[in-house]
Amino acid sequence: MHAHAHGDLHGGLAARRRRTARRLQVVLALSGLYMVAEVVGGLASGSLALLADAGHMFSDVAALGLSLFAVWLSQQPASAARTYGHHRVEILAALVNGVTLVVVAVMIVFEAVDRLRSPTAVLGVPMLAIAAGGLGVNLLSLAVLHGRRGEGLNLRAAWLHVLSDALGSLGAVGAGSVILAFGWTWADPVASLLIAGLVLRASLDLLREAVDVLLEAAPAHIEVEEVHDTLMATRGVSAVHDLHVWTITSGLVSLSCHVRMEPGVEGAALLREIQQRLRERFGIEHVTIQLEPFDFEEHVAVC
């Protein structure tokens, strides 16, 4: 016997994705426009920090475009071949974006080290002006995404891209100010190294979470042993086995298990009680439970 409790879960996911798409479209437009300005400004001033920031923005434009595509594809209906639909596309997009951030950070580190060995002249005024404008654009983009960044790894990846750009712009502003005040051109690559370190740390955390979802690890906020104990504490349950808890996509946690019933227990009532406990205690809506009578014997084929 199986029970599937979905409620308004899929409707909530669709509404979340529509909100995500609107915000991503706004940020994509802002990033694309200012990326061109930063490339021109970086080449004109000779600033690595500005070019690094432009590189971030280029990766942002690609990442935001990928995130938008993933949101659209994830809303396509399920098929006989893909019974879960395309929900995991958002996680794959987050994984790709995380890898992109790591690559960008590593490239910045190599270039910054080379600049420290062979200092290059930097024009402080153009660098400072372009960086200040980029910081303003990035802060506006962060404000657009901020309230929703916790709604999924895909949106969080996009938010991290924009945050890394904001840090890049902030570093370029600081480096430009130091160059103007003291003529210390080494401030430019040093600022780039600091930015790369921050980006690398955030992107590695994102990658770890995306890989956990793809490997169907238990969600970080749910203790599987606690779920097992909750099921065992339900009146009418004598045993629980083959318990699995995993994430299909951000906001969609699934559970499946076999529950052995005590003699004389009414199955439908027990299912309703289990579903209610899982929903109220752990927020798990997508549930599949196989009920087994007390004297049920499983026959497992040996290959």
C-alpha positions as CSV (number, residue, x, y, z in Angstrom):
1,M,0.0,0.0,0.0
2,H,1.4,3.4,-0.9
3,A,0.5,6.9,0.1
4,H,1.4,10.1,-1.9
5,A,0.9,13.4,0.0
6,H,1.6,16.3,-2.3
7,G,-0.7,19.1,-1.2
8,D,0.1,22.4,-2.9
9,L,3.8,21.6,-3.1
10,H,4.1,21.6,-6.9
11,G,1.9,24.8,-7.1
12,G,4.3,26.4,-4.6
13,L,7.3,25.4,-6.6
14,A,5.8,26.9,-9.8
15,A,5.0,30.2,-8.1
16,R,8.6,30.3,-6.7
17,R,10.1,29.7,-10.1
18,R,8.0,32.5,-11.6
19,R,9.3,34.9,-9.0
20,T,12.8,33.7,-9.6
21,A,12.6,34.2,-13.3
22,R,11.4,37.8,-13.0
23,R,14.3,38.7,-10.7
24,L,16.9,36.9,-12.8
25,Q,15.7,38.8,-15.9
26,V,16.2,42.2,-14.2
27,V,19.7,41.3,-12.9
28,L,20.7,39.8,-16.2
29,A,19.9,43.1,-18.0
30,L,21.8,45.1,-15.3
31,S,24.9,42.9,-15.4
32,G,25.0,42.7,-19.2
33,L,25.0,46.5,-19.6
34,Y,27.6,47.2,-17.0
35,M,29.9,44.4,-18.1
36,V,30.6,46.3,-21.3
37,A,31.5,49.4,-19.3
38,E,33.9,47.5,-17.1
39,V,35.7,45.9,-20.0
40,V,36.2,49.3,-21.6
41,G,37.2,50.9,-18.3
42,G,39.6,48.1,-17.4
43,L,41.4,48.2,-20.8
44,A,41.6,52.0,-20.7
45,S,43.0,52.2,-17.1
46,G,45.1,49.0,-17.2
47,S,43.4,47.8,-14.0
48,L,43.5,44.0,-13.3
49,A,40.9,44.5,-10.5
50,L,38.5,46.1,-13.0
51,L,39.1,43.4,-15.6
52,A,38.7,40.7,-13.0
53,D,35.4,42.3,-12.0
54,A,34.4,42.4,-15.7
55,G,35.3,38.7,-15.9
56,H,33.0,38.1,-12.9
57,M,30.3,40.0,-14.7
58,F,30.8,38.0,-17.9
59,S,30.4,34.8,-15.8
60,D,27.4,36.4,-14.2
61,V,25.7,37.0,-17.5
62,A,26.4,33.4,-18.6
63,A,25.3,32.1,-15.2
64,L,22.2,34.1,-15.0
65,G,21.3,33.0,-18.5
66,L,21.8,29.4,-17.5
67,S,19.8,29.9,-14.4
68,L,16.9,31.4,-16.4
69,F,17.0,28.5,-18.8
70,A,17.0,26.0,-15.9
71,V,14.0,27.7,-14.3
72,W,12.1,27.4,-17.6
73,L,13.1,23.8,-18.2
74,S,12.3,22.8,-14.7
75,Q,8.7,23.8,-15.2
76,Q,8.2,21.5,-18.1
77,P,5.8,18.6,-17.4
78,A,6.9,15.1,-16.4
79,S,7.0,12.3,-18.9
80,A,7.0,8.6,-19.0
81,A,10.7,8.6,-19.3
82,R,11.3,11.4,-16.7
83,T,8.7,10.7,-14.0
84,Y,10.1,13.4,-11.7
85,G,10.0,16.0,-14.5
86,H,13.0,18.3,-14.9
87,H,13.4,19.5,-11.3
88,R,17.0,18.5,-11.1
89,V,18.0,20.9,-13.9
90,E,18.1,23.7,-11.4
91,I,20.6,21.7,-9.3
92,L,22.7,21.0,-12.4
93,A,22.7,24.7,-13.2
94,A,23.9,25.5,-9.7
95,L,26.7,22.9,-10.1
96,V,27.9,24.4,-13.4
97,N,27.7,27.9,-11.9
98,G,29.7,26.8,-8.9
99,V,32.4,25.2,-11.1
100,T,32.5,28.5,-13.1
101,L,33.1,30.5,-10.0
102,V,36.0,28.3,-9.0
103,V,37.6,28.6,-12.4
104,V,37.2,32.4,-12.4
105,A,38.7,32.6,-8.9
106,V,41.7,30.4,-9.8
107,M,42.4,32.5,-13.0
108,I,42.3,35.7,-11.0
109,V,44.8,34.3,-8.5
110,F,47.3,33.3,-11.3
111,E,47.0,36.7,-13.0
112,A,47.3,38.6,-9.7
113,V,50.5,36.7,-8.7
114,D,51.9,37.5,-12.1
115,R,51.0,41.2,-11.6
116,L,52.7,41.2,-8.2
117,R,55.9,39.9,-9.8
118,S,55.8,42.3,-12.7
119,P,53.8,45.5,-11.6
120,T,51.8,47.3,-14.3
121,A,50.9,51.0,-14.3
122,V,47.3,51.6,-13.3
123,L,45.2,54.7,-13.9
124,G,43.5,55.4,-10.6
125,V,40.8,57.8,-11.6
126,P,39.2,55.8,-14.4
127,M,39.5,52.7,-12.4
128,L,37.8,54.3,-9.4
129,A,35.0,55.8,-11.4
130,I,34.2,52.5,-13.3
131,A,34.5,50.4,-10.1
132,A,32.1,52.8,-8.2
133,G,29.5,52.5,-10.9
134,G,29.9,48.7,-11.0
135,L,29.5,48.6,-7.2
136,G,26.2,50.5,-7.5
137,V,24.9,48.1,-10.2
138,N,25.9,45.1,-8.1
139,L,24.3,46.4,-5.0
140,L,21.0,47.0,-6.9
141,S,21.2,43.5,-8.3
142,L,21.8,42.0,-4.8
143,A,18.8,43.9,-3.5
144,V,16.6,42.4,-6.3
145,L,17.8,38.8,-5.5
146,H,18.4,39.1,-1.7
147,G,14.9,38.2,-0.4
148,R,14.7,35.1,-2.5
149,R,18.2,33.7,-2.4
150,G,17.2,31.0,0.1
151,E,14.5,29.6,-2.3
152,G,16.9,27.2,-4.1
153,L,20.5,26.4,-5.0
154,N,20.0,27.7,-8.5
155,L,19.0,31.2,-7.3
156,R,21.6,31.1,-4.6
157,A,24.3,30.3,-7.2
158,A,23.2,33.4,-9.2
159,W,23.2,35.5,-6.0
160,L,26.7,34.3,-5.2
161,H,27.8,35.4,-8.7
162,V,26.4,38.8,-8.2
163,L,27.9,39.0,-4.6
164,S,31.3,38.1,-6.0
165,D,31.0,40.9,-8.5
166,A,30.0,43.3,-5.7
167,L,33.1,42.3,-3.7
168,G,35.2,42.7,-6.9
169,S,33.8,46.2,-7.4
170,L,34.4,47.0,-3.7
171,G,38.0,45.8,-4.0
172,A,38.6,47.8,-7.1
173,V,37.2,50.9,-5.4
174,G,39.6,50.3,-2.5
175,A,42.5,49.6,-4.7
176,G,41.8,52.7,-6.9
177,S,41.7,54.9,-3.8
178,V,45.0,53.5,-2.5
179,I,46.6,54.0,-5.9
180,L,45.4,57.6,-6.1
181,A,46.5,58.4,-2.6
182,F,49.8,56.6,-2.4
183,G,50.6,55.4,-5.9
184,W,50.8,51.8,-4.6
185,T,50.0,49.8,-7.8
186,W,50.4,46.5,-5.9
187,A,47.0,47.3,-4.2
188,D,45.3,46.2,-7.4
189,P,46.5,42.6,-7.5
190,V,46.3,42.3,-3.7
191,A,42.6,43.3,-3.8
192,S,42.1,40.7,-6.6
193,L,43.6,38.0,-4.4
194,L,41.3,38.8,-1.5
195,I,38.3,38.8,-3.8
196,A,39.3,35.4,-5.3
197,G,39.6,33.9,-1.8
198,L,36.1,34.9,-0.8
199,V,34.6,33.7,-4.1
200,L,36.4,30.4,-3.8
201,R,35.1,29.7,-0.3
202,A,31.5,30.5,-1.2
203,S,31.6,28.5,-4.4
204,L,33.0,25.4,-2.8
205,D,30.2,25.5,-0.2
206,L,27.7,25.7,-3.1
207,L,29.3,22.8,-4.9
208,R,29.2,20.6,-1.9
209,E,25.4,21.2,-1.4
210,A,24.7,20.6,-5.1
211,V,26.7,17.4,-5.1
212,D,24.8,16.2,-2.0
213,V,21.5,16.7,-3.8
214,L,22.7,14.9,-6.9
215,L,24.0,12.0,-4.8
216,E,20.6,12.0,-3.0
217,A,22.1,12.5,0.4
218,A,19.7,13.3,3.3
219,P,18.9,17.0,3.5
220,A,21.2,18.8,6.0
221,H,18.3,20.1,8.1
222,I,16.7,16.6,8.6
223,E,18.2,13.9,10.9
224,V,17.2,10.5,9.4
225,E,17.5,8.9,12.8
226,E,15.0,11.4,14.2
227,V,12.6,10.6,11.4
228,H,13.0,6.9,12.2
229,D,12.3,7.5,15.8
230,T,9.2,9.6,15.0
231,L,7.8,6.8,12.8
232,M,8.5,4.2,15.5
233,A,6.8,6.4,18.1
234,T,3.6,6.3,16.0
235,R,0.9,4.2,17.5
236,G,0.4,1.0,15.4
237,V,3.9,0.8,14.0
238,S,6.0,-2.2,15.0
239,A,9.0,-1.7,12.7
240,V,10.4,0.6,10.0
241,H,13.0,-0.3,7.4
242,D,14.3,0.8,4.0
243,L,13.9,4.4,5.1
244,H,15.2,7.0,2.6
245,V,15.1,10.8,2.7
246,W,16.4,12.8,-0.2
247,T,16.0,16.1,-2.0
248,I,14.7,16.1,-5.6
249,T,15.3,19.8,-5.9
250,S,15.5,22.8,-3.6
251,G,12.2,22.9,-1.6
252,L,11.1,19.4,-2.6
253,V,12.1,16.7,-0.1
254,S,11.0,13.2,-0.6
255,L,10.7,10.2,1.8
256,S,10.1,6.5,1.2
257,C,10.0,3.6,3.6
258,H,8.4,0.3,4.6
259,V,6.3,0.3,7.8
260,R,5.4,-2.9,9.6
261,M,1.9,-2.6,11.2
262,E,0.9,-4.1,14.5
263,P,-1.9,-6.6,14.5
264,G,-5.4,-5.1,14.2
265,V,-4.3,-1.7,12.9
266,E,-6.3,0.0,10.2
267,G,-4.0,0.9,7.4
268,A,-5.7,4.1,6.1
269,A,-5.8,5.7,9.6
270,L,-2.1,4.8,10.1
271,L,-1.1,6.4,6.8
272,R,-2.9,9.6,7.7
273,E,-1.2,9.7,11.1
274,I,2.2,9.1,9.6
275,Q,1.7,11.8,6.9
276,Q,0.6,14.3,9.4
277,R,3.6,13.7,11.7
278,L,6.1,13.9,8.8
279,R,4.5,17.1,7.5
280,E,4.3,18.9,10.9
281,R,7.6,17.7,12.4
282,F,9.9,17.8,9.3
283,G,8.0,19.6,6.6
284,I,8.1,16.5,4.3
285,E,5.1,16.5,1.9
286,H,6.2,14.1,-0.8
287,V,5.8,10.7,0.9
288,T,5.7,7.1,-0.3
289,I,5.0,4.5,2.3
290,Q,4.6,0.7,1.9
291,L,2.6,-0.8,4.7
292,E,3.2,-4.4,5.6
293,P,1.1,-6.6,7.9
294,F,2.7,-7.9,11.1
295,D,3.3,-11.4,9.7
296,F,4.5,-10.2,6.3
297,E,7.7,-12.0,5.0
298,E,9.8,-10.3,2.3
299,H,11.2,-12.5,-0.4
300,V,14.4,-11.0,-1.8
301,A,15.7,-12.4,-5.0
302,V,19.3,-13.3,-4.9
303,C,21.3,-12.6,-8.1
